[in-house]
């Protein structure tokens, strides 16, 4: 019998992320009586530093969870460690190795064993085999040189998954924590690894509720990794109602299929507490032939109509996802998809680019569609029968402008006005070119004003957006409006009739004028602009930067206030 010093290395995609798989496997090993140490880092750290962190623990076995975002760094780290410690047993698992184990073992000579089943089942068995000195080839769910893969074990009942957030977890407020209530997906999209597994396995509602009751009290955001949270609409609705009734203010992020939403869902999601929810909606495309080619049958008209209904509720934050590069979807077709998605004005629109992951049906059919793609992670498509390299570069520019001017919320009201009168794909093309962050609002005015029917309204909305975001900077000259006596008028309001200022800013009641003044800005607007923004009648607006972004604009009408 051998004495092992096993260590799990988790390399996350960001400093704020945490590894759910690492926590599951540590808990599974603890249940089996195996102590497994954890080193958790992120992809922004140097390979040399990570290798040294691991070396300090002097492990005899290193387990690594390998994903598309960390495989290249993991290769560097493990190469270093094997050269430093030739007797170190290196075990890889995760989606990057599960579907092409023979190729991985050939390409990575420093890797000794691959886990190709679910880690909570396989890892304790592998470590037990190593302790007992038995032949690894006889262990189900692993691949090693000279052996056959006998099975890919799975967790049969998700209620028996070890609790990843049991004793010993030290929760950090700014970190993201992940949670799951199901595995698998009801769809079989040709680009997705989930298509390799038929059907969906669900955790029982009672067990999911029990675990959520604890986790929601520890962290500000719970991010579900369920591939389609509302695959079973009734089950999803029960859990949503449960989460809305949980105490505290934790938020919850879900990936959903919006076309599966039912009438009862909208009633639940109209509750004021649903501001705690974020939905990520996978539209991907509205082009029928592309959806057929990837085996993703859905009613995109119904999906977008349901997204519009969700947004109209004013509660749930809604993100919509698109994929550029799908089979059959050329530049013109993608612009149509983009315009339809933007027409509902989601809170965020994510543009991704097709990646041909090992083990997926679309990768196996890459020649059929003329795909040229990176042979290493992230396997992104660079050319196809439908998109030239120039087309893809143009779409990269579209993505950049979308993120900078729309998803950033830096000019929300201005962009929404412009999008109501200009085709989205045309609008974001107008915004090409680099500009310093401090000049974005002037750049937007110069770029868009010739394309909108009301240039004055655009100018006013840009001034409004600028003032929402900028508590200290002077309003750019091209956006300025009014006699220039704003500071004088604001001081007269504060040090004059207290009743008037407190009627506009009732939440500042009782504070001294000097204290209030430090967080205020007064700006003139045309009454028509404030009406367009659904604010009170008036021609002056106070911005109170002590308030949240969405509630910091207060109009000064005749003795009464309103907020946006």
Secondary structure as UniProt FT lines:
FT   STRAND          6..12
FT   TURN            15..16
FT   HELIX           20..31
FT   TURN            32..33
FT   STRAND          37..42
FT   TURN            43..44
FT   HELIX           47..56
FT   TURN            57..58
FT   STRAND          61..65
FT   TURN            68..70
FT   HELIX           71..84
FT   TURN            86..87
FT   STRAND          89..93
FT   HELIX           95..98
FT   HELIX           101..107
FT   TURN            109..110
FT   STRAND          113..115
FT   HELIX           119..132
FT   HELIX           136..138
FT   TURN            140..141
FT   STRAND          142..144
FT   TURN            145..146
FT   HELIX           158..160
FT   TURN            164..165
FT   TURN            167..168
FT   TURN            173..174
FT   STRAND          177..179
FT   STRAND          182..184
FT   TURN            190..191
FT   HELIX           193..196
FT   STRAND          200..202
FT   HELIX           205..215
FT   TURN            216..218
FT   STRAND          221..224
FT   TURN            229..230
FT   HELIX           233..245
FT   STRAND          251..256
FT   HELIX           258..260
FT   HELIX           263..269
FT   HELIX           272..276
FT   STRAND          277..284
FT   HELIX           288..293
FT   TURN            294..295
FT   HELIX           300..313
FT   STRAND          317..324
FT   TURN            327..328
FT   HELIX           331..343
FT   STRAND          348..353
FT   TURN            358..359
FT   HELIX           361..364
FT   TURN            365..370
FT   STRAND          372..373
FT   TURN            377..378
FT   STRAND          380..383
FT   HELIX           389..402
FT   HELIX           403..407
FT   TURN            410..411
FT   HELIX           412..421
FT   HELIX           424..430
FT   HELIX           437..439
FT   HELIX           440..448
FT   HELIX           449..451
FT   HELIX           455..469
FT   HELIX           477..479
FT   HELIX           486..495
FT   HELIX           498..504
FT   HELIX           506..508
FT   TURN            509..510
FT   HELIX           513..517
FT   TURN            518..519
FT   STRAND          520..524
FT   HELIX           527..532
FT   TURN            533..534
FT   STRAND          540..544
FT   TURN            545..546
FT   HELIX           549..551
FT   STRAND          553..556
FT   STRAND          561..563
//
